[in-house]
Amino acid sequence: MILGLTILSIGIFNGLMLSFVFLNKRMPNPYMGLFIMAHCFLLAKFFDDFIPFNDQFIFLETVADLMGWFIAPLLFFYTKGYLNKRFSHSTHFLFVLILIVGDIIYGNLSMESMQHTFMMSLVIVFQGLIYLGILFKDVKRDKWLSAICSLYFLKLLSILIYQTLPIENNLSHLIIPISIIPMIGYITYKSIVNSNPVVVTSIKKRKNAPIANREVFENIQEIVESTELYLNPNIKLIDLSKELGVSEKTISQAINECTGENVNLFINRYRIKTAERLLIEQSRNITIDAIAELSGFSNKVSFYKAFKKIHAISPKEFIEAKTTEC
């Protein structure tokens, strides 16, 4: 019992402290903080297997159950934010709301709490697998995101094992926590290393832009990201104009008002984001010239210039810094 309580306590304490770090306003992607916090509540729920909750703490189980429905969407939000891709919050929250309502209705109709817990656990696993399937195309080329999703898949697997295998002793209740704690530790460390400060800046500026320009800017983002126009080294403003069916002046104005940047820098940020991943993953197997070309730059000089403008360091210094952090 002492071992189990110690493991849970360490996991919850570390998780909560690190989730607050990610929820700090200066962090670019707060969804990871919420993702970790939701798992902390899930860990807290397992205290009841060692020390039964009294009425004062029974609310923790309710909160943990509710937050369990948000874990998969939060992973989705984090992944899309990390890749700087657009997504709709409302659709996913509506899906979660439907699941919560179904949980409440089934809970009231079910005669046995164990049966209710088993069925809802299966639904949560199914929900998680759906989101992993949706994210597969986005994460398969990114080692960092692939690792997160793989660890999350192992957690889903631990839920199935916990719900289907007979529980022989208290340590059996640690099956799920043991899958969560390493995931939190890995995600926390790697999220700090790979966080991208560009995302927050553009979101903040976008809120102050006129509604019409914001809509144009969102359309620009969607086209650029879905077609990966930035990988074309010869892309010009007129090409964006033809794709969107709006004037070049409107595009320039929308980008400037929503990001405070010109079109060239806006496109280069996407290229540099691609280059960052290649530098981290393939730096030993590929030349800087090749990375520049694969990222959409016409030559190494323009790549170096854009990289230093955005990061204030050279690509070589960037690799050295990442190597030191690892």
C-alpha positions in Angstrom: 0.0 0.0 0.0 2.8 2.4 0.9 4.5 1.8 -2.5 1.3 2.5 -4.3 0.6 5.7 -2.4 4.1 6.9 -3.0 4.0 6.3 -6.7 0.7 8.1 -7.0 1.8 11.0 -4.8 5.0 11.6 -6.8 3.1 11.4 -10.1 0.4 13.8 -9.0 2.8 16.3 -7.5 5.1 16.4 -10.5 2.2 16.5 -12.9 0.5 19.4 -11.2 3.7 21.5 -10.9 4.5 20.9 -14.6 1.0 21.5 -15.8 1.1 25.0 -14.2 4.3 25.6 -16.1 2.5 24.8 -19.4 -0.5 26.9 -18.4 1.8 29.9 -17.9 0.8 32.7 -20.4 4.3 32.7 -21.9 4.1 29.1 -22.9 3.1 28.7 -26.6 0.8 25.7 -26.3 -1.4 25.5 -23.1 -3.2 22.4 -24.1 -0.3 20.2 -22.9 -0.8 21.7 -19.4 -4.5 20.8 -19.5 -3.6 17.3 -20.8 -1.2 16.7 -17.9 -3.6 18.2 -15.4 -6.4 15.9 -16.6 -4.1 12.9 -16.0 -3.3 14.2 -12.5 -7.0 14.0 -11.6 -7.1 10.5 -13.0 -4.2 9.5 -10.8 -5.8 11.1 -7.8 -8.9 8.9 -8.4 -6.7 5.8 -7.7 -6.1 6.9 -4.1 -9.5 5.5 -3.4 -8.1 2.0 -4.1 -5.7 2.3 -1.2 -7.4 4.8 1.1 -11.2 5.0 0.6 -12.4 8.5 0.1 -14.8 10.1 2.6 -17.6 12.3 1.5 -15.4 15.4 1.5 -13.2 14.0 -1.3 -15.7 12.0 -3.3 -15.9 15.0 -5.7 -12.4 14.1 -7.0 -13.9 11.0 -8.6 -16.5 13.1 -10.4 -14.0 15.6 -11.6 -11.7 12.9 -12.8 -14.5 11.1 -14.6 -15.5 14.4 -16.4 -11.9 15.4 -17.3 -11.4 11.9 -18.7 -13.6 12.8 -21.6 -11.4 15.8 -22.5 -8.0 14.0 -22.6 -8.2 12.8 -26.2 -9.5 16.2 -27.6 -6.7 18.0 -25.6 -4.1 15.8 -27.2 -5.7 16.7 -30.6 -5.6 20.4 -29.8 -2.0 20.2 -28.7 -0.9 18.4 -31.8 -2.6 20.8 -34.2 -1.2 23.8 -32.2 2.3 22.3 -32.4 2.0 21.9 -36.1 0.4 25.4 -36.4 -2.7 24.0 -38.1 -6.2 25.3 -37.8 -9.0 23.4 -36.0 -12.5 23.9 -34.6 -12.9 23.8 -30.8 -16.7 23.7 -31.0 -17.0 20.5 -32.9 -14.9 18.6 -30.4 -16.5 20.1 -27.4 -19.9 19.2 -28.8 -18.7 15.6 -29.2 -17.5 15.5 -25.6 -20.7 17.0 -24.4 -22.7 14.2 -26.1 -20.4 11.6 -24.5 -20.8 13.2 -21.0 -24.6 13.3 -21.4 -24.6 9.6 -22.5 -22.4 8.8 -19.5 -24.9 10.4 -17.1 -27.9 8.8 -18.7 -26.3 5.3 -18.8 -25.1 5.8 -15.2 -28.7 6.5 -14.0 -30.1 3.5 -15.9 -27.4 1.0 -15.0 -28.1 -1.1 -12.0 -24.4 -2.0 -11.3 -21.7 0.7 -11.0 -19.0 -1.8 -12.1 -20.9 -2.4 -15.3 -21.2 1.3 -15.9 -17.5 1.9 -15.2 -16.5 -0.9 -17.6 -18.7 0.3 -20.4 -17.6 4.0 -20.0 -13.9 2.9 -20.0 -14.5 1.1 -23.3 -16.0 4.2 -24.7 -13.1 6.3 -23.6 -10.7 3.9 -25.2 -12.7 3.9 -28.4 -12.8 7.8 -28.3 -9.0 7.8 -27.8 -8.4 5.4 -30.7 -10.6 7.6 -33.0 -8.5 10.7 -32.2 -5.3 8.7 -32.7 -6.6 7.6 -36.1 -7.4 11.2 -37.0 -3.9 12.4 -36.0 -2.0 9.6 -37.6 -1.4 11.4 -40.9 -0.2 14.5 -39.0 2.2 12.8 -36.5 3.7 9.9 -38.5 6.5 12.1 -39.9 7.2 13.8 -36.6 9.2 11.7 -34.0 8.2 13.8 -31.1 4.5 13.7 -31.8 4.6 10.0 -32.7 6.2 9.3 -29.3 3.4 11.2 -27.5 0.7 9.3 -29.4 2.5 6.0 -28.8 2.6 6.6 -25.1 -1.0 7.7 -25.1 -1.9 4.4 -27.0 -0.1 2.4 -24.2 -2.2 4.2 -21.6 -5.4 3.2 -23.5 -4.1 -0.3 -23.6 -3.5 -0.2 -19.8 -7.2 0.8 -19.4 -8.3 -2.3 -21.3 -6.0 -4.5 -19.3 -7.2 -3.0 -16.0 -10.9 -3.4 -16.9 -10.6 -7.0 -18.3 -8.1 -8.7 -16.1 -9.0 -9.9 -12.6 -7.6 -7.6 -9.9 -5.7 -9.8 -7.4 -4.3 -7.1 -5.1 -3.8 -3.4 -4.5 -0.7 -3.2 -6.7 -2.9 -4.3 -9.6 -4.6 -0.9 -9.4 -1.3 0.7 -10.4 -1.5 -0.7 -14.0 -3.0 2.6 -15.3 -0.9 5.0 -13.1 2.3 3.2 -14.2 1.4 3.9 -17.8 0.6 7.6 -17.0 3.6 8.7 -14.9 6.3 7.9 -17.5 4.1 9.6 -20.2 3.8 12.7 -18.1 7.6 12.8 -17.5 8.5 12.3 -21.1 5.9 14.7 -22.5 6.9 17.4 -20.0 10.6 17.3 -20.8 10.2 17.1 -24.6 7.4 19.7 -24.7 9.7 22.3 -23.1 12.5 21.4 -25.5 10.3 21.5 -28.6 7.8 24.4 -27.8 7.4 27.0 -30.5 6.9 30.6 -29.3 5.6 31.8 -32.7 2.2 30.3 -32.2 1.2 32.5 -29.2 2.4 35.7 -30.8 0.3 35.3 -33.9 -2.8 34.3 -31.9 -2.6 37.4 -29.7 -2.2 39.8 -32.6 -4.9 38.1 -34.6 -7.5 38.9 -31.9 -6.9 42.7 -32.4 -7.4 42.5 -36.2 -10.7 43.5 -37.9 -13.1 40.6 -38.3 -13.0 40.7 -42.2 -9.2 40.6 -42.2 -9.2 37.8 -39.6 -11.5 35.7 -41.9 -9.2 36.3 -44.8 -6.2 35.4 -42.7 -7.8 32.2 -41.6 -8.4 31.3 -45.2 -4.8 32.1 -46.0 -3.6 29.8 -43.2 -5.9 27.0 -44.4 -4.7 27.2 -48.0 -1.0 27.5 -47.1 -1.2 24.6 -44.6 -3.4 22.2 -46.5 -1.5 22.6 -49.8 1.9 23.3 -48.2 2.5 26.2 -50.6 5.4 27.3 -48.5 7.4 24.3 -49.8 7.4 25.9 -53.2 10.5 28.2 -53.4 9.0 30.2 -56.2 5.7 31.0 -54.4 4.6 34.6 -55.0 1.9 36.8 -53.7 0.0 36.5 -56.9 -0.1 32.7 -56.4 -1.9 33.2 -53.1 -4.2 35.7 -54.7 -5.2 33.2 -57.4 -5.7 30.4 -54.8 -7.9 32.5 -52.5 -9.7 34.6 -55.2 -8.9 37.9 -53.4 -6.6 40.8 -54.3 -2.9 40.8 -53.4 -3.5 44.0 -51.4 -6.1 42.3 -49.3 -3.8 39.4 -48.6 -0.9 41.6 -47.6 -3.2 43.7 -45.4 -4.7 40.7 -43.6 -1.4 39.1 -42.9 0.1 42.4 -41.6 -2.8 43.2 -39.4 -3.1 39.7 -38.0 0.6 39.0 -37.4 2.4 42.3 -37.7 4.6 40.7 -40.5 4.9 40.9 -44.2 3.9 38.0 -46.6 7.5 36.9 -47.0 8.2 36.5 -43.3 4.8 34.8 -42.8 5.7 32.2 -45.4 9.2 31.8 -44.1 7.9 31.0 -40.6 6.2 27.8 -42.0 9.5 27.0 -43.9 11.6 27.5 -40.7 9.1 25.3 -38.7 9.7 22.5 -41.3 13.4 23.1 -41.1 13.4 22.9 -37.3 12.0 19.4 -37.4 14.4 18.3 -40.1 17.3 19.7 -38.2 16.3 17.9 -35.0 15.5 14.6 -36.7 17.8 14.4 -39.6 20.8 16.7 -38.8 23.3 13.7 -39.0 21.9 12.3 -42.2 21.3 15.3 -44.3 23.1 18.5 -45.3 22.1 22.0 -44.5 21.7 22.7 -48.3 19.2 19.8 -48.5 17.3 20.9 -45.5 17.0 24.4 -47.0 15.7 22.9 -50.2 13.2 20.6 -48.5 11.9 23.4 -46.4 11.0 25.6 -49.4 14.0 27.9 -49.7 15.6 28.6 -53.1 19.1 28.6 -51.7 21.2 28.3 -48.5 21.8 32.0 -48.1 18.1 32.9 -47.9 17.6 30.0 -45.5 20.3 31.2 -43.2 19.0 34.8 -43.3 15.4 33.8 -42.5 16.5 31.4 -39.8 18.6 34.0 -38.0 15.8 36.6 -38.4 13.4 34.3 -36.6 15.6 32.6 -34.1 18.5 35.0 -33.8 20.9 32.1 -34.1 22.2 30.1 -37.1 20.9 26.6 -37.9 24.2 25.1 -36.6 23.8 26.9 -33.3 20.2 25.7 -33.2 21.3 22.1 -33.5 24.0 22.5 -30.9 21.5 24.0 -28.5 19.0 21.2 -29.0 21.8 18.6 -28.6 22.8 20.2 -25.3 19.2 20.2 -24.0 18.9 16.5 -24.9 
